[in-house]
């Protein structure tokens, strides 16, 4: 496949699956504008690196991986900056994540675990696909998903903010 054909394929996937990429970014940033910035930067990187796409049939998976990495890069770059909770929309494109308790619980997970939970339950991806996206063995995805779900359950049972203190015995 020629470079121009790969670039066209990547562009087509970006247009077709914009909502999916936005949800992935939003699941990390919890902020509409930041999520759009992540998607924009991720799309730029995907188009720029389209010639490195080895398996065109997995273009969507490849782009998802880029979006996840870009979201993590964004979080690392903006670590320590505070976000006004009033800026987090209660409703909108992320209808499933409109519950503030769910957002808070998801934000308590580390980036890798959050990615797996979001891809599995909000994007309804198969475990094998998640493994390809995150470059992980399927069994690793399963164990991380189980562990993340257990953390979420404990987080919700302990009333959220107290979870870290309860876990450390404080």
C-alpha positions in Angstrom: 0.0 0.0 0.0 1.4 3.4 -1.0 2.0 6.2 1.5 -0.8 8.3 -0.1 -3.2 5.4 0.2 -2.3 4.9 3.9 -2.8 8.6 4.6 -6.2 8.6 2.9 -7.2 5.5 4.9 -6.1 7.2 8.2 -8.0 10.4 7.2 -11.1 8.3 6.5 -10.9 6.5 9.8 -10.4 9.8 11.6 -13.5 11.3 10.1 -15.6 8.1 10.5 -14.6 7.5 14.1 -14.2 11.0 15.5 -16.8 10.4 18.2 -15.0 7.3 19.4 -11.6 9.1 19.6 -13.2 12.0 21.4 -14.7 9.7 24.0 -11.3 8.1 24.6 -9.7 11.5 25.0 -12.5 12.8 27.2 -12.2 9.7 29.5 -8.7 10.9 30.3 -9.2 14.7 30.5 -12.8 15.0 31.7 -12.8 18.4 29.9 -14.4 19.0 26.5 -11.9 21.5 25.2 -8.9 19.4 26.4 -10.4 16.3 24.8 -10.7 18.1 21.5 -7.1 19.3 21.8 -6.0 15.7 22.4 -7.9 14.5 19.4 -6.6 17.2 17.2 -3.0 16.5 18.2 -3.6 12.8 17.9 -5.1 13.2 14.4 -2.1 15.3 13.4 0.3 12.6 14.6 -1.7 9.8 12.9 -1.6 11.6 9.6 2.0 12.5 10.0 3.0 8.9 10.8 0.5 7.2 8.4 3.3 5.7 6.4 4.4 3.7 9.4 1.0 1.9 9.5 2.0 -1.7 8.9 -1.5 -3.4 8.8 -4.1 -1.2 7.1 -6.9 -3.5 8.4 -6.0 -2.3 11.9 -5.9 1.4 11.1 -8.7 2.2 13.7 -6.8 0.2 16.4 -3.6 2.0 15.5 -5.3 5.4 15.7 -6.9 4.5 19.1 -3.4 3.7 20.4 -2.1 7.1 19.2 -5.1 8.8 20.9 -4.4 7.0 24.2 -0.7 7.9 24.1 -1.6 11.5 23.2 -4.1 11.7 26.1 -1.4 10.3 28.5 1.1 12.8 27.1 -1.4 15.6 27.6 -2.0 14.6 31.3 1.7 14.3 32.0 2.4 17.7 30.4 -0.5 19.3 32.5 0.1 17.4 35.7 -0.3 19.7 38.7 -2.6 22.1 36.9 -6.0 22.4 38.6 -9.3 21.9 36.8 -12.4 23.8 37.8 -15.1 21.1 38.4 -17.7 23.5 37.1 -16.1 23.2 33.7 -16.9 19.5 33.6 -20.1 19.2 31.6 -22.8 17.1 33.3 -24.3 16.1 30.0 -23.2 16.1 26.5 -21.3 13.7 24.3 -20.3 11.5 27.2 -23.8 10.6 28.3 -22.6 7.4 29.9 -20.0 9.4 32.0 -22.4 12.2 33.1 -22.5 10.8 36.6 -20.0 12.8 38.7 -19.4 9.8 41.0 -18.4 7.7 38.0 -16.1 10.4 36.7 -14.5 10.7 40.1 -14.1 6.9 40.4 -12.6 6.6 37.0 -10.2 9.4 37.7 -9.0 7.5 40.7 -7.6 4.7 38.4 -4.2 5.0 36.8 -4.1 5.8 33.1 -3.5 2.2 32.0 -6.4 0.8 34.0 -8.7 3.7 33.1 -8.0 3.1 29.4 -8.9 -0.6 29.7 -12.2 0.2 31.6 -13.2 2.9 29.1 -12.4 0.9 26.0 -14.2 -2.2 27.4 -17.4 -0.7 28.9 -17.8 2.7 27.1 -16.4 1.9 23.7 -17.5 -1.8 23.9 -14.3 -3.0 22.5 -13.4 -6.7 22.6 -10.6 -7.8 24.9 -8.5 -8.8 22.0 -8.9 -5.4 20.4 -8.0 -3.7 23.6 -4.9 -5.8 23.8 -3.9 -4.7 20.3 -4.6 -1.1 21.0 -2.5 -1.1 24.2 0.1 -3.6 23.0 -0.8 -6.0 25.8 -1.4 -9.7 26.0 -5.2 -10.6 26.3 -4.6 -12.2 29.7 -2.9 -9.0 30.9 -5.9 -7.0 29.7 -8.2 -9.4 31.6 -6.3 -9.2 34.8 -6.0 -5.4 34.7 -9.7 -5.1 33.9 -10.6 -7.4 36.9 -8.2 -5.4 39.2 -9.6 -2.0 37.9 -13.2 -3.2 38.5 -12.3 -4.3 42.0 -10.7 -0.9 42.7 -13.8 0.9 41.3 -16.0 -1.3 43.5 -14.0 -0.5 46.6 -13.8 3.1 45.7 -17.6 3.4 45.4 -18.3 1.3 48.5 -16.0 3.5 50.7 -17.6 6.8 49.5 -14.9 7.8 47.0 -12.5 10.3 48.5 -11.9 8.1 51.5 -10.7 5.2 49.4 -7.0 6.1 49.3 -7.0 6.6 53.1 -8.8 3.3 53.7 -6.4 1.4 51.4 -3.3 2.8 53.2 -4.8 2.3 56.6 -5.0 6.0 57.5 
